[in-house]
Amino acid sequence: MRAQDFGDWELILSDDGSTDGSDDLAQRLACKDPRIRFLPHACNTGAAQARNRALGVARGQFVAFLDADDEWLPHKLRRQIQFMRETGAAFTYSGYLRVRGSRRREVRVPPSVDYAGLLGGNVIGCLTAVYDTAQLGRVEMPDLRLRQDYALWLKLLRQVDCARAVPEPLALHHLRTGSLSSARWAALRATWTLYRQVEGLPRHRAATCLTRHLTRRLFN
C-alpha cells in the first residue's frame, strides 16, 4: 500500500483479533505514517464486521479493500481512480494475477458486469474493487462469514446499471499452498446461502445461478 504512486490515500488497518503479532506491526506502521490508522478488535468477528468497522471511520471518497495476504501493483490506485473520474463510473474492478510460488497467472475479467450477470458468478476480485461513496454512499458488507464481498457487489449493482473494469491487471492474489477442497465446499455452501437467503432467489433460479457460477470457476 505504501508503494502506491498515488499519494492521497488513507489506510485503515482493521485487526480482527489477530494472535500472530500483526497488531504490533500495525501499531508501529500507524505511528510512522499519519495516513495509516490502526483499528484493533479484541476478538475475531469475521471479515464483514472488520471491514465495516474500517468503513465506519473512513474519510475518503473512494473505498477499496485489501486483505493482508494480497498486494496492489504500485499504480493501482492512480490508474483506477483516474479511470473512475474520466468515465464517471461509480463502481469499478480489474483483472489481477494469481500467484503461487514463482508462478503467475492472469485472471481476465469482462469489461463490465451488471446485477444479472454477476449472479452467474463473481468476476469481481475483492482486492480490485473500488466504489465511489459520493455516488453510492457508504454501503456496508452484509454480515456473512463467507461471500460477504460478493453480497456487497450485488448490493451495489442494485444502485447502478453496471460495474466497469479497468482494462489491465492491477493486483496480486497470493495463493496458499495445500488442499483447498474443504474451503471450496464451504464457499459453495455460502454461495447457495447468499442466493437463497440474501438475494431471495427461488430454488430453481438459485440452482441455475449456482451452475453458472461453478462453470465459470472451472474455466477461470
C-alpha positions as CSV (number, residue, x, y, z in Angstrom):
1,M,0.0,0.0,0.0
2,R,2.8,2.5,0.9
3,A,4.3,1.8,-2.5
4,Q,1.4,3.4,-4.3
5,D,2.4,6.2,-6.7
6,F,-0.9,7.9,-5.8
7,G,-0.1,9.7,-2.6
8,D,-3.6,10.9,-1.4
9,W,-4.7,7.8,0.4
10,E,-5.6,6.6,3.9
11,L,-5.1,3.1,5.1
12,I,-7.2,1.7,7.9
13,L,-5.7,-1.5,9.4
14,S,-8.7,-3.3,10.8
15,D,-7.3,-6.0,13.1
16,D,-9.8,-8.8,13.7
17,G,-8.4,-10.3,16.9
18,S,-5.1,-11.5,15.4
19,T,-2.7,-13.5,17.5
20,D,0.3,-13.6,15.3
21,G,1.8,-10.3,16.3
22,S,0.4,-8.4,13.3
23,D,-1.3,-6.0,15.7
24,D,2.1,-4.8,16.9
25,L,3.3,-4.3,13.4
26,A,0.1,-2.4,12.5
27,Q,0.6,-0.1,15.5
28,R,4.2,0.6,14.6
29,L,3.2,1.5,11.0
30,A,0.4,3.8,12.2
31,C,2.9,5.6,14.4
32,K,5.3,6.2,11.5
33,D,2.7,7.4,8.9
34,P,-0.2,9.7,9.7
35,R,-2.1,8.3,6.7
36,I,-2.3,4.9,8.5
37,R,-4.8,4.3,11.3
38,F,-4.9,1.1,13.4
39,L,-8.3,-0.2,14.4
40,P,-7.9,-3.1,16.8
41,H,-10.5,-5.5,18.0
42,A,-10.1,-7.9,20.9
43,C,-11.8,-10.9,19.3
44,N,-12.4,-12.4,15.8
45,T,-15.8,-11.3,14.4
46,G,-15.2,-12.1,10.7
47,A,-14.2,-10.3,7.6
48,A,-17.5,-8.4,7.1
49,Q,-17.5,-6.8,10.5
50,A,-13.8,-6.0,10.3
51,R,-14.2,-4.3,7.0
52,N,-17.4,-2.4,8.1
53,R,-15.6,-1.1,11.2
54,A,-13.0,0.4,8.9
55,L,-15.7,1.8,6.6
56,G,-17.3,3.5,9.6
57,V,-14.2,5.6,10.3
58,A,-13.0,6.1,6.7
59,R,-12.8,9.7,5.4
60,G,-12.1,9.1,1.8
61,Q,-14.4,9.4,-1.2
62,F,-13.3,6.1,-2.8
63,V,-13.4,2.8,-0.9
64,A,-11.2,-0.2,-1.7
65,F,-10.3,-3.4,0.1
66,L,-7.0,-5.2,0.6
67,D,-6.5,-8.4,2.7
68,A,-3.2,-9.0,4.4
69,D,-2.1,-11.7,2.0
70,D,-2.9,-9.8,-1.2
71,E,-1.0,-7.0,-2.9
72,W,-1.7,-4.0,-5.2
73,L,0.6,-3.0,-8.0
74,P,2.2,0.4,-7.4
75,H,0.0,2.2,-10.0
76,K,-3.3,0.6,-8.9
77,L,-5.0,3.5,-7.1
78,R,-3.8,6.1,-9.6
79,R,-4.9,4.2,-12.6
80,Q,-8.3,3.1,-11.2
81,I,-9.3,6.4,-9.7
82,Q,-8.3,8.2,-12.9
83,F,-10.5,5.8,-14.8
84,M,-13.4,6.5,-12.5
85,R,-13.1,10.2,-12.7
86,E,-12.8,10.1,-16.5
87,T,-15.7,7.8,-17.1
88,G,-18.0,8.7,-14.1
89,A,-18.1,5.1,-13.1
90,A,-19.3,4.6,-9.5
91,F,-18.1,1.0,-9.2
92,T,-15.0,-0.5,-10.8
93,Y,-12.8,-3.5,-10.7
94,S,-9.9,-5.0,-12.7
95,G,-8.1,-8.2,-13.6
96,Y,-5.4,-9.5,-11.3
97,L,-2.6,-12.0,-11.1
98,R,-2.9,-15.3,-9.2
99,V,0.5,-16.1,-7.6
100,R,1.5,-19.5,-6.3
101,G,5.3,-19.6,-5.5
102,S,7.1,-18.4,-8.6
103,R,4.1,-19.0,-10.9
104,R,1.8,-16.2,-12.0
105,R,-1.5,-16.5,-14.0
106,E,-3.6,-13.6,-15.1
107,V,-7.2,-13.6,-14.2
108,R,-9.1,-11.9,-17.0
109,V,-12.4,-10.1,-16.4
110,P,-15.2,-8.9,-18.6
111,P,-15.3,-5.1,-19.5
112,S,-18.4,-4.7,-17.4
113,V,-20.9,-6.7,-15.4
114,D,-24.5,-6.0,-14.3
115,Y,-26.6,-7.5,-11.5
116,A,-28.0,-10.3,-13.5
117,G,-24.5,-11.2,-14.9
118,L,-22.9,-11.2,-11.5
119,L,-25.5,-13.6,-10.2
120,G,-24.0,-16.1,-12.6
121,G,-20.6,-15.9,-10.9
122,N,-18.5,-13.4,-9.1
123,V,-16.0,-11.9,-11.5
124,I,-15.0,-9.0,-9.1
125,G,-12.0,-9.8,-7.0
126,C,-12.2,-8.1,-3.6
127,L,-8.7,-6.9,-3.9
128,T,-9.6,-5.0,-7.1
129,A,-12.9,-3.4,-6.3
130,V,-13.4,0.3,-5.8
131,Y,-16.6,2.2,-5.2
132,D,-17.4,5.9,-5.0
133,T,-19.2,6.9,-1.8
134,A,-20.1,10.3,-3.3
135,Q,-22.4,8.4,-5.8
136,L,-23.3,5.3,-3.8
137,G,-23.0,6.3,-0.1
138,R,-21.1,4.2,2.4
139,V,-22.5,0.8,1.7
140,E,-21.6,-1.9,4.2
141,M,-20.9,-5.6,3.6
142,P,-23.7,-7.9,4.7
143,D,-22.7,-9.7,7.8
144,L,-21.8,-13.1,6.4
145,R,-18.9,-15.3,7.3
146,L,-18.2,-16.1,3.7
147,R,-19.1,-14.4,0.4
148,Q,-19.7,-11.1,2.1
149,D,-17.8,-9.3,-0.7
150,Y,-19.9,-10.9,-3.4
151,A,-23.0,-9.9,-1.4
152,L,-21.8,-6.3,-1.3
153,W,-21.1,-6.2,-5.1
154,L,-24.7,-7.4,-5.7
155,K,-25.9,-4.8,-3.3
156,L,-24.1,-2.0,-5.1
157,L,-25.3,-3.3,-8.5
158,R,-28.8,-2.7,-7.4
159,Q,-27.9,1.1,-7.4
160,V,-26.1,1.3,-10.8
161,D,-26.5,-0.2,-14.2
162,C,-23.1,-2.0,-14.1
163,A,-19.6,-2.1,-12.7
164,R,-16.9,-1.3,-15.2
165,A,-13.4,-2.9,-15.5
166,V,-10.1,-1.1,-15.8
167,P,-8.6,-3.0,-18.8
168,E,-5.4,-4.2,-17.1
169,P,-4.4,-6.3,-14.1
170,L,-3.8,-4.1,-11.1
171,A,-3.2,-6.5,-8.1
172,L,-1.7,-9.8,-7.0
173,H,-3.6,-12.5,-5.2
174,H,-1.2,-14.9,-3.4
175,L,-2.5,-18.4,-3.1
176,R,-1.6,-20.5,0.0
177,T,-0.2,-24.0,-0.6
178,G,-2.1,-27.1,0.5
179,S,-5.6,-28.5,-0.3
180,L,-8.4,-26.1,-0.9
181,S,-11.2,-28.7,-1.2
182,S,-12.8,-28.0,2.2
183,A,-12.6,-24.3,1.6
184,R,-14.2,-24.7,-1.8
185,W,-17.1,-26.7,-0.4
186,A,-17.6,-24.1,2.3
187,A,-17.6,-21.4,-0.3
188,L,-20.1,-23.3,-2.4
189,R,-22.5,-23.7,0.5
190,A,-22.1,-20.0,1.3
191,T,-22.9,-19.1,-2.3
192,W,-26.1,-21.1,-2.1
193,T,-27.0,-19.4,1.1
194,L,-26.3,-16.0,-0.5
195,Y,-28.6,-16.7,-3.4
196,R,-31.4,-18.1,-1.3
197,Q,-31.4,-16.1,1.9
198,V,-29.8,-12.8,1.0
199,E,-30.9,-12.3,-2.6
200,G,-34.1,-14.2,-2.1
201,L,-33.9,-16.2,-5.3
202,P,-36.4,-19.1,-5.7
203,R,-34.8,-22.6,-5.6
204,H,-34.8,-23.2,-9.3
205,R,-33.2,-19.8,-10.1
206,A,-30.6,-20.2,-7.4
207,A,-29.7,-23.7,-8.8
208,T,-29.3,-22.2,-12.3
209,C,-27.1,-19.4,-10.9
210,L,-25.0,-21.8,-8.9
211,T,-24.5,-24.0,-12.0
212,R,-23.3,-21.0,-14.0
213,H,-21.1,-20.0,-11.1
214,L,-19.4,-23.4,-11.0
215,T,-18.9,-23.5,-14.7
216,R,-17.2,-20.1,-14.6
217,R,-14.9,-21.3,-11.8
218,L,-13.9,-24.3,-13.8
219,F,-12.6,-22.1,-16.6
220,N,-11.1,-19.3,-14.6
